[in-house]
Amino acid sequence: MNTEVKESSDERALWAPVQNLGRGMRGVGRNVWLASLGALDTVDERSRGLFSDLVGRGEQFEKRERPILGARVNRMNARVEAMRHRMEQDVESTLGRTLQRFGVPDRSSVHQLIDRVEQLTREVEGLKTQSPS
């Protein structure tokens, strides 16, 4: 029996460093966990500050550059409008030539015909009032 007690105290003596190492590792693990949480909190705090800083800088940039950007946008709008106008003219010209090839009268010819029909209508109305019924 005496040997069993000796073996158990020997076992305890052998396991003591392992248990101490385990406690130390738990402490290290806990510290790593806490450091991770601290890093996360720091990143969160700094990112909020960075976001606010970027918004402020964006507002300053917008105020400073708005006149320049506005002038550029106005120039681009003028160029787009000129291109649109030129395209309309090209399409109208091409369409007019195509319709002319098919014998379709252009706008001015139609207006001349309308004017002529109105003139003839007035003349016929005038002749109706002159003739005895």
BATOR-450203 format. One line per field, with one value per residue: x, y, z of N, C-alpha, C in turn. Coordinates in pm, 1 decimal, decimal comma. Layout:
BEGIN
n_c1 = [X;...] $
n_c2 = [Y;...] $
n_c3 = [Z;...] $
ca_c1 = [X;...] $
ca_c2 = [Y;...] $
ca_c3 = [Z;...] $
c_c1 = [X;...] $
c_c2 = [Y;...] $
c_c3 = [Z;...] $
***
This chain:
BEGIN
n_c1 = [80,2;182,5;342,3;160,2;68,2;300,4;335,0;114,7;174,2;401,3;294,6;137,2;332,8;448,5;238,6;188,3;350,0;235,2;-29,7;7,5;107,8;-119,0;-295,2;-154,7;-166,5;-441,6;-464,4;-311,0;-463,5;-700,1;-601,7;-533,1;-788,3;-906,3;-736,5;-801,8;-1069,2;-1019,9;-876,8;-1075,7;-1260,1;-1103,7;-1061,9;-1327,0;-1389,6;-1197,7;-1262,9;-1512,4;-1442,7;-1273,8;-1457,3;-1623,0;-1431,6;-1371,3;-1619,3;-1631,5;-1409,0;-1495,9;-1712,3;-1576,9;-1424,5;-1627,7;-1742,8;-1524,2;-1469,7;-1707,8;-1784,0;-1600,9;-1661,1;-1926,3;-1897,6;-1769,6;-1968,0;-2165,0;-2035,6;-2017,0;-2289,3;-2362,6;-2214,5;-2333,0;-2591,2;-2542,1;-2451,0;-2682,0;-2856,6;-2726,5;-2744,3;-3022,2;-3069,0;-2926,0;-3071,4;-3325,7;-3262,7;-3173,1;-3403,2;-3581,3;-3470,6;-3501,9;-3781,7;-3846,5;-3741,6;-3927,1;-4141,8;-4293,6;-4429,1;-4254,0;-4262,0;-4295,9;-4404,3;-4645,9;-4768,8;-4790,2;-4974,0;-5194,8;-5247,1;-5314,5;-5545,4;-5713,9;-5735,6;-5862,9;-6100,0;-6213,3;-6253,7;-6441,8;-6652,9;-6705,3;-6796,1;-7030,2;-7193,5;-7233,6;-7372,0;-7707,6;-7963,6] $
n_c2 = [-119,7;114,6;170,9;244,5;494,1;631,6;618,7;767,8;1020,5;1062,0;1062,0;1288,3;1475,9;1456,4;1542,9;1801,0;2008,7;1994,3;2060,9;2319,9;2432,6;2406,7;2581,4;2816,1;2831,7;2864,5;3116,0;3259,9;3213,7;3343,8;3605,0;3645,3;3636,3;3861,0;4058,8;4041,7;4127,7;4387,6;4485,7;4472,7;4657,6;4887,7;4912,7;4949,0;5191,6;5365,5;5341,6;5459,2;5719,9;5768,6;5749,8;5970,7;6171,0;6138,8;6207,9;6478,9;6576,5;6520,5;6695,1;6942,1;6918,1;6906,2;7163,3;7318,8;7227,5;7235,9;7466,2;7433,8;7175,9;7221,6;7398,5;7230,1;7036,6;7196,4;7266,3;7013,8;6952,1;7146,6;7060,0;6810,2;6891,3;7033,5;6824,8;6668,0;6839,1;6856,8;6590,2;6564,0;6737,4;6604,2;6363,0;6459,8;6573,3;6347,7;6189,7;6359,2;6363,2;6094,3;6062,3;6237,0;6101,0;5897,9;6036,1;6176,3;6470,3;6753,5;6940,8;7217,8;7209,5;7082,4;7277,4;7482,7;7361,4;7343,6;7616,0;7684,7;7526,7;7642,5;7897,9;7838,8;7737,4;7967,3;8113,1;7949,9;7967,0;8235,0;8239,0;8096,7;8267,2;8463,6;8347,3;8308,0;8130,4] $
n_c3 = [0,0;62,6;-151,2;-343,6;-259,5;-278,3;-554,5;-640,3;-539,7;-682,9;-934,7;-915,4;-885,7;-1135,2;-1297,3;-1214,4;-1340,7;-1594,5;-1540,3;-1446,4;-1679,8;-1840,3;-1702,3;-1743,1;-2021,9;-2057,6;-1947,3;-2130,8;-2359,9;-2284,4;-2269,3;-2538,0;-2650,1;-2523,9;-2625,1;-2894,1;-2887,4;-2799,5;-3020,3;-3215,8;-3111,4;-3124,7;-3403,2;-3482,9;-3355,4;-3467,5;-3737,7;-3746,3;-3682,5;-3899,4;-4109,0;-4053,9;-4084,5;-4357,7;-4470,3;-4396,8;-4538,6;-4795,2;-4816,7;-4806,7;-5042,2;-5232,3;-5204,2;-5282,7;-5543,1;-5681,2;-5846,8;-6059,5;-6149,2;-6218,6;-6434,0;-6614,7;-6651,8;-6768,2;-7008,4;-7125,4;-7150,4;-7337,6;-7557,8;-7600,4;-7664,0;-7902,0;-8063,3;-8066,5;-8201,5;-8449,8;-8531,2;-8553,2;-8767,8;-8969,3;-8982,8;-9057,3;-9305,9;-9451,4;-9438,1;-9569,5;-9831,3;-9896,2;-9887,1;-10094,1;-10312,9;-10331,7;-10415,4;-10232,9;-10112,4;-9971,0;-9657,8;-9710,8;-9966,8;-9913,7;-9753,2;-9941,3;-10115,0;-9944,4;-9901,4;-10163,1;-10202,8;-10014,9;-10124,4;-10370,3;-10267,0;-10154,7;-10389,0;-10521,7;-10340,9;-10369,9;-10634,1;-10608,2;-10465,6;-10653,1;-10864,2;-10990,6;-10821,9] $
ca_c1 = [0,0;272,6;391,1;54,1;68,4;420,4;311,9;24,0;241,5;490,3;209,1;101,0;452,6;465,6;128,6;186,8;394,5;137,6;-144,6;50,0;114,2;-257,9;-346,6;-85,7;-221,0;-574,9;-441,8;-265,9;-581,2;-789,8;-539,0;-548,9;-929,6;-926,5;-664,3;-883,1;-1182,1;-965,4;-846,0;-1203,1;-1314,5;-1020,1;-1093,0;-1461,7;-1381,7;-1119,7;-1333,8;-1616,8;-1373,9;-1227,1;-1573,7;-1660,0;-1326,6;-1389,5;-1737,7;-1591,3;-1320,6;-1579,2;-1789,0;-1482,9;-1391,2;-1745,0;-1752,5;-1412,4;-1468,3;-1839,7;-1785,2;-1524,4;-1740,9;-2044,7;-1857,3;-1745,2;-2097,8;-2231,0;-1970,3;-2057,1;-2429,0;-2365,2;-2164,8;-2436,0;-2701,5;-2497,8;-2450,0;-2821,8;-2910,8;-2666,5;-2802,5;-3159,1;-3060,8;-2884,2;-3183,6;-3428,6;-3213,8;-3174,7;-3543,5;-3639,3;-3424,0;-3562,9;-3923,0;-3850,3;-3720,3;-4052,5;-4245,9;-4370,4;-4396,4;-4199,1;-4350,7;-4329,1;-4494,6;-4778,0;-4824,5;-4830,3;-5098,4;-5302,7;-5277,8;-5381,8;-5680,5;-5791,6;-5763,3;-5964,0;-6225,9;-6268,6;-6301,1;-6565,1;-6756,1;-6738,9;-6874,6;-7161,2;-7276,2;-7262,4;-7463,6;-7846,6;-8011,9] $
ca_c2 = [0,0;225,8;200,5;314,1;634,2;689,6;635,5;876,7;1147,5;1075,3;1103,4;1428,8;1555,4;1459,9;1617,2;1939,8;2101,9;1992,5;2139,8;2460,5;2473,1;2422,2;2707,2;2925,0;2839,3;2925,9;3259,3;3314,7;3212,1;3452,4;3731,1;3656,6;3669,7;4000,8;4143,2;4042,6;4218,1;4523,6;4523,5;4494,4;4783,9;4995,1;4925,5;5006,4;5332,4;5441,1;5344,6;5562,8;5848,4;5781,1;5777,2;6111,1;6252,2;6133,3;6287,7;6619,7;6608,2;6518,8;6820,9;7048,0;6898,3;6943,5;7309,9;7375,0;7185,4;7248,8;7558,4;7375,9;7064,7;7279,3;7451,2;7115,3;6977,2;7287,5;7250,3;6883,8;6963,2;7224,7;6973,4;6709,0;6960,1;7061,7;6697,4;6628,4;6926,0;6815,8;6460,6;6589,6;6794,4;6497,9;6269,6;6528,7;6587,1;6214,3;6150,5;6441,7;6314,5;5963,0;6083,9;6301,6;5995,2;5822,6;6125,2;6234,5;6612,8;6799,2;7024,2;7344,6;7177,4;7055,7;7407,3;7552,0;7297,5;7385,2;7755,8;7686,3;7472,1;7745,4;8004,9;7788,6;7727,3;8103,3;8150,5;7875,3;8027,2;8362,9;8212,8;8048,5;8381,9;8544,6;8280,9;8302,8;7994,5] $
ca_c3 = [0,0;71,2;-285,4;-418,0;-219,1;-336,4;-696,9;-664,8;-520,0;-797,5;-1048,6;-893,7;-911,9;-1280,8;-1358,5;-1168,0;-1444,8;-1704,2;-1495,4;-1446,1;-1819,8;-1884,4;-1646,2;-1812,9;-2158,1;-2046,4;-1926,0;-2259,7;-2447,5;-2241,9;-2310,2;-2683,5;-2670,7;-2484,1;-2721,7;-3017,6;-2862,9;-2796,8;-3158,4;-3282,9;-3063,2;-3178,1;-3546,0;-3491,7;-3314,8;-3566,3;-3865,8;-3735,2;-3693,1;-4037,1;-4192,7;-4030,1;-4146,3;-4503,0;-4503,9;-4387,5;-4651,7;-4915,1;-4819,4;-4845,5;-5183,3;-5311,1;-5203,2;-5357,6;-5682,7;-5744,4;-5962,3;-6170,1;-6200,9;-6282,9;-6565,0;-6702,2;-6685,4;-6862,8;-7139,1;-7180,0;-7191,0;-7462,0;-7665,0;-7626,2;-7732,4;-8039,4;-8135,1;-8087,4;-8306,6;-8576,8;-8567,6;-8599,6;-8902,2;-9060,7;-9000,2;-9135,7;-9441,9;-9512,7;-9451,9;-9676,0;-9961,5;-9919,4;-9920,4;-10224,9;-10411,8;-10344,4;-10465,1;-10122,1;-10106,0;-9843,3;-9576,7;-9777,5;-10078,1;-9855,2;-9713,0;-10064,0;-10160,6;-9852,6;-9934,3;-10294,6;-10183,8;-9943,7;-10221,6;-10463,3;-10192,2;-10146,8;-10522,9;-10548,0;-10255,1;-10433,2;-10753,2;-10564,4;-10424,4;-10771,3;-10956,9;-10944,5;-10798,7] $
c_c1 = [83,6;324,5;286,1;52,3;189,4;400,9;216,5;89,4;342,3;411,3;172,4;219,6;478,3;358,8;127,3;237,0;295,6;15,7;-110,4;57,8;-25,7;-319,0;-283,7;-139,8;-361,1;-562,0;-398,8;-383,7;-677,5;-733,1;-549,5;-691,9;-955,0;-855,1;-741,6;-1001,5;-1135,9;-933,5;-973,9;-1264,9;-1236,0;-1049,9;-1229,5;-1458,1;-1309,8;-1191,4;-1446,5;-1555,7;-1325,4;-1343,3;-1616,2;-1559,1;-1342,7;-1511,4;-1703,0;-1503,6;-1398,5;-1660,2;-1699,9;-1447,9;-1506,4;-1758,8;-1645,5;-1424,4;-1601,5;-1840,7;-1712,2;-1604,6;-1864,5;-2012,3;-1833,0;-1876,0;-2171,0;-2169,8;-2011,6;-2202,1;-2441,7;-2317,8;-2268,2;-2551,4;-2665,3;-2496,7;-2592,5;-2883,0;-2856,8;-2724,0;-2944,8;-3158,4;-3022,4;-2998,0;-3292,2;-3388,1;-3220,3;-3317,6;-3611,5;-3598,3;-3487,9;-3708,6;-3937,1;-3830,3;-3847,0;-4169,0;-4332,9;-4330,9;-4339,1;-4296,7;-4391,3;-4423,0;-4635,5;-4843,3;-4868,2;-4961,4;-5216,8;-5344,8;-5355,7;-5524,6;-5767,3;-5828,5;-5872,6;-6100,4;-6291,2;-6324,8;-6431,8;-6678,7;-6801,8;-6823,6;-7016,4;-7249,4;-7310,5;-7364,3;-7605,4;-7891,8;-8151,6] $
c_c2 = [124,7;266,6;273,1;461,4;702,6;714,1;753,0;1011,1;1170,8;1120,4;1249,9;1518,7;1565,7;1547,1;1764,7;2036,3;2108,6;2076,2;2288,4;2515,9;2496,2;2551,3;2826,7;2944,3;2900,5;3076,4;3327,1;3320,9;3323,9;3587,0;3753,0;3696,9;3816,7;4095,8;4152,2;4135,7;4363,3;4573,5;4554,2;4627,1;4902,4;5019,3;4990,4;5155,8;5415,7;5447,2;5446,0;5700,9;5872,7;5815,1;5923,7;6204,2;6255,2;6213,1;6436,0;6661,0;6610,4;6646,9;6937,5;7039,2;6943,6;7095,1;7373,6;7346,9;7204,7;7347,1;7500,4;7262,8;7116,4;7332,1;7336,5;7050,2;7064,9;7276,2;7119,0;6887,6;7040,7;7139,2;6867,7;6772,0;6989,6;6933,1;6650,5;6709,0;6884,5;6681,8;6477,7;6643,7;6687,5;6400,5;6333,5;6539,4;6453,5;6168,8;6229,6;6394,1;6180,1;5977,5;6147,0;6197,9;5914,3;5910,8;6185,3;6380,5;6651,1;6894,8;7152,6;7320,3;7151,5;7186,4;7488,6;7494,1;7337,6;7527,8;7764,4;7634,4;7574,6;7859,5;7962,0;7776,7;7865,0;8147,4;8079,5;7934,5;8160,8;8343,6;8166,4;8169,0;8469,4;8479,1;8279,2;8157,4;7976,1] $
c_c3 = [0,0;-65,8;-368,4;-384,8;-279,4;-485,2;-721,9;-637,4;-631,1;-920,8;-1035,9;-924,9;-1061,6;-1348,0;-1319,5;-1274,5;-1561,6;-1665,7;-1493,0;-1588,8;-1875,2;-1832,7;-1717,2;-1953,6;-2157,4;-2027,5;-2055,5;-2356,6;-2413,8;-2284,2;-2460,8;-2716,8;-2638,4;-2579,6;-2852,9;-3002,9;-2860,8;-2936,8;-3235,5;-3242,2;-3118,8;-3325,9;-3562,8;-3461,2;-3420,3;-3700,3;-3862,3;-3748,3;-3835,1;-4129,5;-4177,5;-4095,2;-4298,3;-4547,4;-4500,8;-4504,4;-4782,8;-4928,6;-4861,8;-4993,9;-5271,9;-5317,8;-5291,5;-5507,0;-5754,4;-5861,6;-6083,7;-6234,1;-6273,2;-6421,6;-6663,0;-6745,6;-6786,3;-7002,4;-7204,6;-7226,9;-7321,8;-7579,2;-7702,0;-7702,7;-7877,7;-8122,1;-8164,5;-8201,1;-8444,0;-8623,8;-8619,4;-8741,7;-9004,7;-9088,1;-9084,8;-9281,9;-9516,2;-9536,8;-9563,8;-9814,3;-9996,1;-9959,7;-10058,5;-10334,9;-10435,5;-10388,7;-10356,4;-10110,9;-9968,6;-9775,6;-9649,0;-9895,6;-10026,3;-9813,5;-9834,8;-10117,3;-10073,3;-9883,5;-10065,6;-10282,7;-10112,4;-10038,0;-10319,4;-10395,4;-10181,8;-10282,5;-10555,9;-10466,0;-10315,6;-10556,9;-10716,1;-10528,4;-10544,5;-10861,9;-10900,0;-10927,7;-10844,8] $
***
